Amino acid sequence: GLGSKRCVLDHFCVHKIQLKSTTTALFSRFAYIAFNCCEQSSVFRLNSTFIRAPSLTGIARARLQQLADSTFLMAPKKKTVKDAAEASPAKAKADAKGKAKAKAKGKAKAKGKASAGEADDKETPAKTAASAPTSTSSPAQENNHQQQRGTKRSAQDKKSPLPRSLTPRQLVSEESETCPMKIMSLNVASLRSVLNSDKAAKLLHLIEREKPDVFCLNEHKLKEEDIEEIEQKLREQFPQEYTTYHWTCSTAKKGYSGVTVILKASKDGPIPSPESLTVTKGMGKLGEGDPIASEEGRLITVEFPDFSLVSVYVPNSGSDLKRLPYRTDRTAEHCWDAKFAKYVRQLEESRKKPVVVIGDLNCCWKVQDIWNMYERPDFPDGLAEKPIADQYTGLTAAKKSAGLTPEERESFPKMLEEAGLVDTFRAIHPDATGVFSYYSMRFATCRPMNKGLRLDYVLASSSMCSQLRPEGKSAEEEKTTKKESESSKQSLPRIQDSFILDEDDLVADHAAVGCSIVVKRRSD
C-alpha cells in the first residue's frame, strides 16, 4: 500500500539487527510509517544506531527510531570484554584498568553518603524516579518502553522531540448498501493569508490526498463582502467535485472568527446532492441575546439524512481570561459550554438522529493533551487520578493559559455528558501520548520538539460510538465483547475512525482532524 512512496529498508544483517519471527507485522508497521512520514522520494536507512532521511521531520525521525527500538527488533549484541581484547589487547587492558578505578571510586563515595541516606529515607516522587533500579532491557528498549508508557523522560531525552504514540488509521470497507463518509476540519487562522502564500499548495495537497466528503474551515477571518472573491479562488484551486460552500462570518467584529463548510458531490457516494441539504447558522433561539453565539460566526449545522453535523469554532477565553466566565460559569446569564450542550441535545431530540461535532473546541481536557504535563513525575496515570486543580504543580503559567485552566478542563467533560457526546479519538486511542493538534508559532522549537496541545476534536453521539474499542485490546476482551460488537456494527450511522494529521506539513498552527463514518449508500 505504499503507492508512489518509496521506502528502502536495509542493514538487516545478522550482525546488525536480527529479525524475530514476526517479520510480516514488522514490515506492515514500517510501510505505515513510511507512507505517513516520508516524502515521495524519501529513502530512509535503518540500523541499530541511526536513521537518516533529509526530508523527514524531527517527529517522523523520532517515530522511526521508536519503531526501530521496539520489541519487533532485537538489539544487536554488545561486544564483551573478551571480544574487545581479541580485537585490541592493549586498548582492552587500558579500558579495563580505567573501569576498575572508577568502580572503586564509586564505592567509596557511596559509603560516605550511607549515613546521610539513613537519616532521611523519604524521597520526593522526582527523586524516587531518578533513583529507581535499572531495567534488564537494553537502553534502547527501555527508552522505547518508557515512551510508550508515557513516563517522565530523562534529561537526555528532553533534547529530543516528545515521543508520539502510533495511531494507525482504521480502514473503512465499502459495501453494496453502505459507504464511508469522511469529514475533516482545519483551523486556518486567516484563509486569505493561506491562499495568498505557499500555504495554498499545502491546503490543496491535503484535499487531494484525503479527499474528504465534508471539509470544514475554522477561523477564516473573512468579512461578508470578501466571501465571493475567496470562494471563487477556492473553486479554481479545489477539485471540481467540491460544489457547495456554506459560510458564516462575524458581524460583531470584522475580520474575526468565521466557519466554512465545503461539500463534495458524489453520485454513488454519501452526498449525491449537497445543494439540497438543510443548513442553519448559529444556535437559533438559544443564541438570542448572546452576542458571542449569535454575532461572531462560530457555528454551522448541516442536516444529512443519517445525522446532523455541527462545525464549530469555540470562543477562546483570551490571553487575559476575560471570557473564561462566559465559557464555563453555568450560573451566569450566558455560558457557552452549557448552552452548546443544550443545543446539541435539542438538535438530536428534534431531528431524531445523532449528532457529530467537529472543530476547534479550545480546550485540553486530558493530561495527555498538554505537552507541559509530560515532565511531571507521575505522568500520565498518577497525574490523571488527581483532581484537575492539583495537576498543575510547577505549571503556574499553564494554569492561567486559555484552554488549559482548571475551570475549562472541568467544564469540558460536563459538556460532553450533558450533550451525550463522546471524544472519538480518545475512544479509539485512550492512552495515546504526544498526539497534538496545535503548535504555538511564538516559539520556533514547539513544532520540531512536538510540544503542542490537543485543541481540535471530533465528538459524536454515543449511539454512533458503541462499537468503538480501544486499540490493542486483549484477545480475552475481544472475545467477551464479540457479540456486542457484531450487533453494533449493523447500526448506522457509526464512527469507524478518528484521526489527527499532526505529522503533516501544517497549513497553519493547527493540524487537521477528522473521522470516517459508515452511512447508508444513496444515489440521485
N, C-alpha and C positions, 0 to 999 in steps of 0.2 A: 503493500500500500504506500510506497514512497512516492509514486508518481514521478514527476520530473526531478525530485530531490535526490541528491546523491550522497550516500553515506558509505564511507570506506572504513572498515574495521580491520586493523592489522595488529601485529605484535602478539598474536595469540600463540606464542611459542611455549613449549613446555617449561623452559627456564624463565619465562616472563610471567605468564598467567596460565593457570591450569583450569580449564572449564570443568564445571561439575556436569552431572547428567542432565540438568535442566537447560540444555542448550536452546531448545525451542523458546522457552519463556524468556531467556536472556535476549535472544535476537529480537523477539517481539517487542521487548521494552526498549531496546536500542532503536528499533525502527520508529517507535512512537516518539522518542526524544528527538531523533534526527529530523523527523517530519515537522515537529513543532518548534524546534530551536534553531535549526540550521538554515542558512540562506540557500538559494537554488544551487549554487555551485560549491557549497561548503564541502570540505573534506576534513574530517577530524580524525586524529590519530590517538589511540588509546593504549596505554600500558599501565603498569602498576604505579608509576610515579608522575606522569604528566598527561595533560590533554591540551592540545594546541589547535586553535582554529581562529584565524584573524577575524572572521565575520561573526563569531559568537559573542553574545553579550556576557557580562560577568555572571549574571544569574544563570544563563544557559550553561556556561562552563562549570559553574558550581554544581548544577544538577547532574551534569555528565560525570563529574568527579564523584558525586554522591553515589551514582549508579555504579561506577567502577569499583567503589569500595564496598558495595552491597554483598549480601551473602550469596549472590549468584556467582561471584568470582572468588577464587581462593587467593589470598595474598601470597606473593612469592616467598619462598622460604628464605629466612635470613641466614647470612653466612655465619658459621660458627667460628670460634677462635681457632679450631683446628684447620678449617678451610683457609682462614687468613694466614695462618702460619705456613701452610704449604705454598701459598702464593708469594709471600714475602716474609721470611723468617725474622729478619732484622726489625722490620716495621711492626710485626706482631708482638715481638718481645718488648719493644718500647711502649706500645699501646697497653699491654698487659701491666707493665710496671706503673704507668700513669693511672690506670684504673684502680690498682691496689692502693696507691697513695690517697686517691680521692675517697675511696671507701673507708679507709682508716680515719681520715679527717672527719667524714660524715658521722661516724660512730662516736667520736669524741665530742663533737658538737651536740649530738642528740643526748648524750649522757649528761652534759652540762645543763640542759634545759629540762631534764626529767622532773626535778623538784618543783620548778615553776609550773609545769603542766599538772602536777598532782594538786597544787593549791587551788586551781580553778578548773574543774572538769566539765563545766557548762560552756558550750560554744554557741555562737550565733549561727543561724542557718547557713550563712555565707561561708563561715569558717568550717563548718561541718562538711559542706560540699567540697571545699578545697582540700580537706584532709581525708576524704573518703578513700578506702582501699581501691587500688587499681584493678581493672578487669583483666581476665586472662585472654581477652581478644586482642588482636593486633591493634596498634594505634589507629590505623585507617578504619578498621571495622568498628572499633569503639566510638570513634568520632561520628561515623555514619549512624550508629545505633542511637547515640545521644541526639543527633539531629532529628531522627525520626520520632523520638520520644518528646522532643521539644525542650530538653533540659537546658540549664544555663550553660552558655558557651564559655570556653576558656579565653584568656586574654589574647592568645594567638589566633583563635577563631574569629575574634572581633575585627580582625583586619580583613576578613573575607565576607562576602555577602551573606545575609541571613539565609539559611538553607530553606528551600521550598519543597514542600511535600509533593509527591506525584499525584496528580488528579486527572487520570485518563478520561477522555470523553467517552460517553456512553453511545453506542451505535443504536440507531433507530431504523428498523427494517420496514419497508413498505409492503403493504398487503392489498388485496383486492378491495377491501372495504374501509381501510384506514390509511392514513398517510401522516408523515411528520410535519410539524409546523414549527419553524424556528423563529424565535423572537429575540432581538438584541437591543441593547440600549447603550448609549455613549454620551458622556458629558464632554462637549466640545469646547467649552469656555470661550465662546465667540465664534460662530460659524463663519462670519465674514473673514475673520483673521485666518481661519483654516483654508478657505477657498482661495485666498489671495497669497498663499505661501506654498512651500513644498509639502506642507501637511496634506494638501488636497490629494496628492498621489497616494499617501498612506491611507486616507479615507477610502479612496476608490479601490485600493488593493484589498482592504478589509471587506468591502461589499462584494467584490468579485470572488474572493476566496470563500467566504462564509455563506454567501447567497441567502441572507435572511428573508423570510416572508414578510416580517414586520421589522422596521428599523426605526428606533426612537432616538431622538437627539434631545439632550438636556442643555440648558443654559446657552441657547443660541444667541441671546442678547440682541435680537433684531427688533426694530420698530415696525409697526404695521405697514408703513409706507415702503419698507425695504423688502417685503415678502416676495413681491412679483419678480424683482430682479434676482434675488438669491435662488428662488425656486427654479427660474429659467436656467441658472448656472448648474444647478443640481441635475436637472433633466438632461442637459447637454453632456454631463460627465457620467452619470449613473447609467447602468444598463436600461434599455428601453422598457423592460417589463415592470419597472417601478413607475407606476402610472398615477398613483393617487397620493396627494400630500395634504396633511392637516396641520395647521399652525395655531398656536396661541401665544400672544405677546403681552408683556407688561404694559399696562396703561397708566399705572401709578407712577412709574419711574421709567423713562425712556432708556433703551439700550441695556436692559436688565432682565435677568431670568429668561423665561421662554421655553416652550416644549414643542417638539415636532414629531409627528408620526407619519412614516412613509410606508406605503403598502405595495406589495408586488402582486401582480395579477398572474394567475396560473390556471389554465383551463381545466386540467385534471388534478390540480393540487388543492391546498387548503383554502385558498381565496380566489375563486373563479371570477367574482365580480366585486372588487374592492370599493368601487364607486357607489355601490348600493348599501353599504354598511351605515348604521346609525352612529353618529359621533357627537359627543357633548363635551363642553369645556367648563372647567371649574367644578365646584361641588353642588351646584344647583341651590336649592333653598338653604342647605346647611352653610353655604358660603355667604349668604346675605348678611350684610352688616359687618363682615370681616374683610377689610381692605386687602390683607395679605392673600387670603384664599380666593378672593373674587377679582382682584385687580392686578395681580403680578404674573399671570400666565403660567401657572405651575402645574396644571393638570389637564389631561385629555383622556376621555374614556371612549373606547371603540367597542361596539357590540358585535361580536362574532356569533355564529349560530350555536357554538358549543360552550362559550364562556365570554366573560367581559374582560377587556384589557384596560388597565389604568396605567398610563405613562405619567410619571410624577417626578417633579424636582422639588424636594422638601426644603423649606426655608432653613438657611444656616443661622445658627444662634448668634453669629457675629464675633469678631475679634474681642469686643468688649462685653460679649454675652448679653447684650440688651434684649435680644429676642428669646433668651432662654426661658423666661416665664411663659411666653406665648407658646413655645414648643411643648412644655411639659407640665405646666401648672393646671391641673384639672379643675381647680376651684375658681379659676379666672373666667371672665366672660367669654373669652375666645382661647381655645387651646388646640393647636394643630393636631397633636397626636390623638387626643380624644375625638376630635371632630372627624379626622381622617378615618379612624377605626369605625366610627359610626356610619360614615359614607360607604365604606366597603361592605359593611354588614347589611345596610339597607339595599345596596345595589344587588347583592347576592339574593336577598329575600324577594325583592320586587321583580327581578328578571328570572328568578328560579333557575339560576345556573351559576357555576363557580366563578371566581374572580382571580385574575393574575395581575400582580402589581410589579412594575419594573421601573428602575430609575435610580437616581442619586438620592438616597434617603438621609445623608448627612449625619450618620451615627455609627459608631463601632460598638457593638453590644457585647461581644465576646473578647476575652483576654487575647485570643489568637489573632484578633483583628487589629491589634495595636502593636506596632513594632517595638515601642518603648517597653512593653511588658516582658519582652523576651529576655531581658537581662536580670529579671527578678529571680532569686534563688529557688523559689518554689513554683516557677512556671512549668507547665501550664495547669496541671491538675490541682495542686495545692492552692495556687493563686485563685483559680476559678471557684474553689469551695468557699473562699472568704466572702463576706459581704462586699458589695461593689465599692462602698466608701472606704474599705480597708485595703483595697488593692493598689493604692497609689503611693505606697511607702517609697520615698526618694523620687517621686514623679510629680512634684508640685506643679510644674508647668503644664503637664498633660491634664492634670485635674481641672485646670482652668481654661482648657482649649475647647473651642466649639466642636461638637461631635463626640468629645471624649469625656465630658463631665459626668459625674455620678448621676445627676438628675436625668440626663438624656439616656444613659445606659440602663437606668432603672425603668424609665418610661417605655423604652422600645419593646421589651417583652410583654409589657402590659398591653401595648397597642396590638401586638400580634395576637394575644389571647382574645382581646375584645373584638378584633376583626375576624377571628377564626383563620388566621394565615400561618403559613409555615415557611421558614427560611430554607428554600430548596437546596441551596449549595451546602449548608450545614447538615441537611437531612442525608445527603449522599456522602459528604466528606466531613464528618463531625470533628475529627481530630487533625485535619489538615492545618499545617502551620506555614508561615512565610508566603501566604497567598493574599495579595492585596489588590485593591482597585484604584488607589490614588497614591501619587508620589509628589511631594511638595517640590516646586521648582525654585524655592527660595535657597535651597542648599543643593549644590551640584552633586553631592555624594549620595543623596537619597535614592535615586534610581539605580545606579550601579551597585550600591550596597544592599539593595532590596529593603530599604527602610520605608515602609508605606503603611497605609490604612485601608481597611475594607469599608468603604462608604456606600458602595453601589450593590443593589440586591435584586434578586428575583424572588418574590413572595407569591404563594398560591394558596387557594382554599384547601383545607385539609382533605377534602374529598378527592382532590387531584393527586394527593401525595401518599395515599395509603399503601401503595406498592413500593415506595422508596425505602431502601435499606442501606445502611452504611456499607461503604466499600470495604472488602476484606472480611466480611462476616464469616464466622467459622462454619464448618460443614454441619455441625450439630444444630446450630442456629438456623441454617438454611433448611435443614430437614424439618424442624418444628414449625417453620412458617411457610412451608411449600404450598399447602392448601390455600392459605390466606393469600399468598402471592398470586397463585393461579386465578383465583376468583377476582382479585383486584385488577389483574391485567386485562380482564374483559371489560372493565368500566372505561367509559370515555366521557370527557377528555381526561388524560392523565399525563403528568410530568414524567418524562423519560430521562432527561439530562439537564444539568445546570452547570454553568461554567463561567470562568473569569479568564479573559485573554490578557493576563498581566505580562506575559513574556513576548508579546508583540512589540513591534516598533510603534510606540504610542503616538496617537494623533495629537493629544493634548496631555494634561496632567492626570487624566483618568484613563483606565483601561475599560474596554468594552466588556459587558456582562451579558449573559443570555441563557436561554433554555430551549429545549426541544419538547414539544407537546404532541402526543398522539391524538389525532382528531379523526372524525368521520370524513371519508373522502366525498367530495362534492364536485359537481360539474355544472356547466351552464344549462 
